Amino acid sequence: MKQFNASQKLDSQQMLPLILLVDDEPNILKSLKRLLRGKPFNLVTATTAREALTILAENEVQVMLTDHKMPNMTGAQLIDIVHQQHPNIVSIMLSGQVDYDHVIRLLNDRLITRFIKKPWCGDELVATIEKAVTKYEENN
């Protein structure tokens, strides 16, 4: 697994799926990177929705895992924008603070494939990301 920062455009030679992790809490991002270490993914992280949008504009991301409650733009708002600009990206929401109306709308509109509550089960989260990568590959 290679890790990249937001200012780094990925080399198009990278054959592993690119997973974007978005959370305003750096410790959550560190935990996610630790969990996904050794898995067949390239990872890029963002601590804001705006940073995530910059990464998405410059890289071919297959799966985005985002927190819901973030300053300036919620995960639901980010997912709405991503769906408009990058409709093939498979999105997953991960959050400890649930706004059920937003989650239900995102699920019903098929804008997210899964909602995972913090704290997460590591095996479940890895399996969810693997399924999301498979879904991306089947649809593209």
Backbone as CSV, one residue per row, in Angstrom:
resi,resn,N_x,N_y,N_z,CA_x,CA_y,CA_z,C_x,C_y,C_z
1,MET,0.841,-1.178,0.000,0.000,0.000,0.000,0.881,1.233,0.000
2,LYS,0.664,2.102,-0.924,1.351,3.384,-0.959,0.415,4.434,-0.401
3,GLN,0.991,5.433,0.246,0.192,6.538,0.756,0.671,7.815,0.093
4,PHE,-0.273,8.695,-0.177,0.019,9.939,-0.867,-0.590,11.079,-0.083
5,ASN,-0.055,12.256,-0.273,-0.689,13.417,0.341,-1.465,14.168,-0.727
6,ALA,-2.244,15.135,-0.289,-3.182,15.814,-1.185,-2.503,16.572,-2.314
7,SER,-1.302,17.041,-2.097,-0.641,17.844,-3.122,0.067,16.992,-4.168
8,GLN,0.020,15.691,-3.999,0.748,14.784,-4.866,-0.203,14.155,-5.882
9,LYS,0.045,14.386,-7.136,-0.736,13.713,-8.177,-0.153,12.321,-8.345
10,LEU,-1.032,11.340,-8.401,-0.566,9.968,-8.454,-0.069,9.609,-9.850
11,ASP,0.914,8.779,-9.894,1.456,8.264,-11.137,0.408,7.346,-11.768
12,SER,0.123,7.551,-13.024,-0.909,6.760,-13.695,-0.530,5.284,-13.800
13,GLN,0.706,4.954,-13.503,1.139,3.565,-13.551,0.618,2.768,-12.365
14,GLN,0.190,3.438,-11.317,-0.257,2.726,-10.131,-1.476,1.879,-10.489
15,MET,-1.370,0.579,-10.297,-2.436,-0.326,-10.696,-3.403,-0.639,-9.556
16,LEU,-3.031,-0.372,-8.334,-3.918,-0.660,-7.209,-5.027,0.382,-7.135
17,PRO,-6.209,-0.018,-6.672,-7.300,0.952,-6.526,-6.908,2.068,-5.566
18,LEU,-7.379,3.262,-5.871,-7.104,4.423,-5.026,-8.309,4.685,-4.137
19,ILE,-8.069,4.678,-2.847,-9.103,4.904,-1.839,-8.841,6.255,-1.193
20,LEU,-9.854,7.114,-1.192,-9.765,8.426,-0.550,-10.447,8.339,0.799
21,LEU,-9.703,8.661,1.853,-10.218,8.685,3.222,-10.375,10.135,3.638
22,VAL,-11.592,10.522,4.075,-11.867,11.914,4.426,-12.397,11.964,5.853
23,ASP,-11.676,12.657,6.710,-12.116,12.854,8.098,-11.364,14.050,8.653
24,ASP,-12.057,14.878,9.424,-11.406,16.057,9.990,-10.580,15.729,11.226
25,GLU,-10.620,14.485,11.675,-9.828,14.071,12.835,-8.606,13.275,12.364
26,PRO,-7.411,13.867,12.478,-6.201,13.178,12.011,-5.998,11.802,12.650
27,ASN,-6.403,11.637,13.922,-6.223,10.337,14.569,-7.089,9.253,13.941
28,ILE,-8.266,9.636,13.455,-9.120,8.669,12.749,-8.440,8.251,11.450
29,LEU,-7.888,9.223,10.719,-7.186,8.896,9.471,-5.998,7.978,9.742
30,LYS,-5.266,8.240,10.818,-4.132,7.366,11.171,-4.615,5.951,11.469
31,SER,-5.725,5.830,12.192,-6.278,4.507,12.508,-6.713,3.776,11.244
32,LEU,-7.362,4.492,10.339,-7.792,3.880,9.081,-6.593,3.426,8.258
33,LYS,-5.565,4.260,8.168,-4.367,3.882,7.413,-3.701,2.653,8.045
34,ARG,-3.671,2.607,9.360,-3.089,1.457,10.051,-3.900,0.186,9.741
35,LEU,-5.239,0.312,9.770,-6.112,-0.821,9.480,-5.915,-1.331,8.053
36,LEU,-5.706,-0.416,7.118,-5.622,-0.783,5.699,-4.195,-1.077,5.241
37,ARG,-3.231,-0.949,6.139,-1.836,-1.252,5.803,-1.731,-2.706,5.333
38,GLY,-1.043,-2.898,4.244,-0.850,-4.249,3.720,-1.982,-4.739,2.836
39,LYS,-3.025,-3.964,2.714,-4.148,-4.334,1.836,-3.841,-3.839,0.419
40,PRO,-4.497,-4.414,-0.569,-4.179,-4.054,-1.961,-4.835,-2.750,-2.415
41,PHE,-4.498,-1.663,-1.720,-5.040,-0.348,-2.041,-3.928,0.691,-1.985
42,ASN,-4.074,1.739,-2.771,-3.327,2.970,-2.545,-4.265,3.879,-1.773
43,LEU,-3.729,4.604,-0.819,-4.535,5.476,0.022,-4.121,6.918,-0.136
44,VAL,-5.105,7.802,-0.106,-4.859,9.229,-0.038,-5.845,9.763,0.997
45,THR,-5.413,10.743,1.777,-6.262,11.256,2.846,-6.509,12.749,2.686
46,ALA,-7.639,13.160,3.244,-8.000,14.578,3.267,-8.647,14.866,4.608
47,THR,-8.329,16.044,5.166,-8.916,16.434,6.451,-10.084,17.401,6.281
48,THR,-10.366,17.799,5.037,-11.520,18.662,4.760,-12.181,18.203,3.465
49,ALA,-13.435,18.567,3.316,-14.149,18.246,2.084,-13.517,18.970,0.896
50,ARG,-13.105,20.209,1.098,-12.478,20.973,0.012,-11.193,20.298,-0.452
51,GLU,-10.392,19.823,0.477,-9.168,19.091,0.136,-9.514,17.807,-0.637
52,ALA,-10.572,17.134,-0.221,-11.014,15.924,-0.919,-11.390,16.234,-2.363
53,LEU,-12.096,17.338,-2.583,-12.500,17.713,-3.938,-11.291,18.015,-4.820
54,THR,-10.260,18.601,-4.236,-9.020,18.860,-4.981,-8.369,17.537,-5.391
55,ILE,-8.303,16.606,-4.474,-7.725,15.294,-4.773,-8.518,14.608,-5.885
56,LEU,-9.834,14.677,-5.783,-10.693,14.030,-6.779,-10.538,14.658,-8.157
57,ALA,-10.287,15.955,-8.202,-10.116,16.642,-9.484,-8.820,16.231,-10.173
58,GLU,-7.850,15.767,-9.404,-6.521,15.480,-9.950,-6.184,13.996,-10.054
59,ASN,-7.043,13.133,-9.514,-6.724,11.701,-9.462,-7.943,10.853,-9.756
60,GLU,-7.698,9.650,-10.236,-8.786,8.708,-10.484,-9.003,7.856,-9.236
61,VAL,-9.929,8.308,-8.421,-10.275,7.626,-7.170,-11.390,6.632,-7.460
62,GLN,-11.277,5.445,-6.907,-12.316,4.439,-7.090,-13.332,4.461,-5.946
63,VAL,-12.839,4.633,-4.714,-13.701,4.567,-3.533,-13.375,5.728,-2.604
64,MET,-14.437,6.354,-2.074,-14.273,7.413,-1.083,-14.976,6.987,0.200
65,LEU,-14.248,7.041,1.290,-14.784,6.776,2.622,-14.742,8.094,3.365
66,THR,-15.914,8.629,3.738,-15.948,9.943,4.365,-16.718,9.949,5.666
67,ASP,-16.246,10.777,6.569,-16.964,11.077,7.799,-18.165,11.942,7.425
68,HIS,-19.161,11.981,8.302,-20.314,12.843,8.025,-20.129,14.230,8.636
69,LYS,-19.854,14.272,9.926,-19.803,15.555,10.629,-18.411,16.157,10.519
70,MET,-18.299,17.167,9.639,-17.040,17.879,9.441,-17.356,19.368,9.340
71,PRO,-16.411,20.229,9.676,-16.666,21.668,9.567,-16.770,22.124,8.114
72,ASN,-17.552,23.144,7.885,-17.721,23.807,6.582,-18.552,23.027,5.568
73,MET,-18.410,21.719,5.513,-19.196,20.912,4.589,-19.343,19.518,5.186
74,THR,-20.575,19.032,5.276,-20.781,17.693,5.826,-20.387,16.631,4.810
75,GLY,-20.249,15.427,5.299,-19.982,14.315,4.402,-21.102,14.124,3.392
76,ALA,-22.348,14.343,3.818,-23.488,14.221,2.900,-23.381,15.248,1.770
77,GLN,-23.013,16.473,2.110,-22.838,17.503,1.079,-21.697,17.139,0.137
78,LEU,-20.606,16.637,0.699,-19.471,16.205,-0.117,-19.900,15.098,-1.076
79,ILE,-20.636,14.125,-0.579,-21.077,13.007,-1.416,-21.976,13.499,-2.543
80,ASP,-22.861,14.457,-2.251,-23.718,15.022,-3.302,-22.876,15.633,-4.421
81,ILE,-21.860,16.404,-4.054,-20.989,17.036,-5.055,-20.195,15.985,-5.823
82,VAL,-19.639,15.020,-5.104,-18.851,13.969,-5.745,-19.714,13.192,-6.730
83,HIS,-20.940,12.898,-6.353,-21.823,12.154,-7.255,-22.087,12.935,-8.544
84,GLN,-22.209,14.247,-8.441,-22.435,15.073,-9.630,-21.187,15.143,-10.516
85,GLN,-20.022,15.298,-9.892,-18.785,15.494,-10.650,-18.087,14.192,-11.038
86,HIS,-18.251,13.166,-10.224,-17.558,11.884,-10.423,-18.538,10.751,-10.128
87,PRO,-19.540,10.544,-10.967,-20.618,9.598,-10.643,-20.182,8.139,-10.504
88,ASN,-18.994,7.794,-10.970,-18.554,6.403,-10.878,-17.887,6.052,-9.556
89,ILE,-17.515,7.047,-8.782,-16.865,6.777,-7.497,-17.870,6.131,-6.549
90,VAL,-17.429,5.100,-5.872,-18.264,4.418,-4.888,-17.994,5.069,-3.529
91,SER,-19.059,5.552,-2.889,-18.911,6.270,-1.617,-19.453,5.460,-0.457
92,ILE,-18.740,5.579,0.663,-19.111,4.946,1.927,-19.071,6.037,2.983
93,MET,-20.049,6.043,3.882,-20.038,7.024,4.964,-19.697,6.321,6.269
94,LEU,-18.825,6.963,7.032,-18.364,6.463,8.323,-18.563,7.593,9.311
95,SER,-19.337,7.353,10.378,-19.560,8.463,11.298,-19.975,7.973,12.682
96,GLY,-19.606,8.748,13.666,-20.024,8.485,15.039,-21.249,9.293,15.406
97,GLN,-21.523,10.329,14.647,-22.679,11.192,14.900,-23.597,11.073,13.694
98,VAL,-24.705,10.421,13.905,-25.579,10.063,12.798,-26.702,11.075,12.632
99,ASP,-26.868,11.542,11.417,-28.046,12.302,11.019,-28.826,11.335,10.121
100,TYR,-29.776,10.633,10.737,-30.459,9.556,10.022,-31.166,10.034,8.759
101,ASP,-31.712,11.246,8.757,-32.376,11.750,7.549,-31.408,11.794,6.372
102,HIS,-30.186,12.296,6.630,-29.188,12.361,5.553,-28.767,10.961,5.116
103,VAL,-28.525,10.089,6.076,-28.071,8.735,5.749,-29.137,7.994,4.946
104,ILE,-30.380,8.082,5.375,-31.464,7.401,4.659,-31.589,7.947,3.243
105,ARG,-31.516,9.273,3.087,-31.596,9.860,1.748,-30.451,9.366,0.868
106,LEU,-29.232,9.366,1.413,-28.077,8.920,0.628,-28.203,7.451,0.230
107,LEU,-28.674,6.623,1.147,-28.859,5.210,0.834,-29.981,5.024,-0.189
108,ASN,-31.112,5.697,0.033,-32.249,5.568,-0.891,-31.913,6.075,-2.286
109,ASP,-31.123,7.142,-2.363,-30.716,7.689,-3.664,-29.509,6.953,-4.252
110,ARG,-29.037,5.935,-3.538,-27.899,5.106,-3.955,-26.619,5.923,-4.145
111,LEU,-26.470,6.931,-3.297,-25.255,7.748,-3.357,-24.161,7.177,-2.468
112,ILE,-24.548,6.360,-1.483,-23.571,5.609,-0.691,-23.959,4.141,-0.758
113,THR,-22.944,3.294,-0.696,-23.226,1.863,-0.717,-23.403,1.319,0.686
114,ARG,-22.859,2.054,1.655,-22.911,1.549,3.026,-22.683,2.688,3.996
115,PHE,-23.315,2.589,5.157,-23.045,3.479,6.284,-22.442,2.621,7.378
116,ILE,-21.313,3.067,7.922,-20.647,2.347,9.014,-20.517,3.297,10.192
117,LYS,-20.958,2.826,11.347,-20.931,3.642,12.556,-19.580,3.500,13.258
118,LYS,-19.058,4.648,13.737,-17.858,4.641,14.576,-18.296,4.266,15.992
119,PRO,-17.524,3.526,16.733,-16.299,2.839,16.303,-16.650,1.676,15.382
120,TRP,-15.779,1.417,14.431,-16.046,0.415,13.417,-15.421,-0.922,13.778
121,CYS,-15.906,-1.957,13.149,-15.306,-3.289,13.214,-14.320,-3.357,12.048
122,GLY,-13.058,-3.597,12.339,-12.021,-3.585,11.309,-12.306,-4.523,10.155
123,ASP,-12.682,-5.767,10.449,-12.940,-6.735,9.389,-14.109,-6.287,8.509
124,GLU,-15.152,-5.739,9.137,-16.320,-5.266,8.385,-15.938,-4.104,7.473
125,LEU,-15.132,-3.189,7.981,-14.732,-2.027,7.191,-13.870,-2.442,5.999
126,VAL,-12.919,-3.324,6.224,-12.064,-3.804,5.128,-12.914,-4.520,4.083
127,ALA,-13.829,-5.383,4.521,-14.694,-6.109,3.585,-15.574,-5.144,2.800
128,THR,-16.055,-4.090,3.446,-16.895,-3.095,2.780,-16.102,-2.369,1.692
129,ILE,-14.867,-2.000,1.992,-14.025,-1.319,1.003,-13.719,-2.262,-0.161
130,GLU,-13.412,-3.518,0.136,-13.140,-4.492,-0.928,-14.357,-4.657,-1.842
131,LYS,-15.562,-4.720,-1.249,-16.790,-4.837,-2.046,-17.012,-3.574,-2.880
132,ALA,-16.681,-2.423,-2.314,-16.834,-1.168,-3.054,-15.893,-1.130,-4.260
133,VAL,-14.669,-1.608,-4.089,-13.722,-1.677,-5.208,-14.267,-2.611,-6.283
134,THR,-14.789,-3.756,-5.880,-15.374,-4.694,-6.837,-16.541,-4.056,-7.578
135,LYS,-17.385,-3.322,-6.858,-18.525,-2.652,-7.488,-18.024,-1.628,-8.511
136,TYR,-17.006,-0.871,-8.150,-16.433,0.113,-9.085,-15.941,-0.590,-10.352
137,GLU,-15.192,-1.667,-10.173,-14.626,-2.381,-11.322,-15.711,-2.987,-12.199
138,GLU,-16.789,-3.483,-11.604,-17.888,-4.067,-12.378,-18.625,-3.009,-13.202
139,ASN,-18.675,-1.786,-12.694,-19.428,-0.718,-13.354,-18.595,0.134,-14.312
140,ASN,-17.307,-0.123,-14.400,-16.435,0.691,-15.262,-15.622,-0.140,-16.217
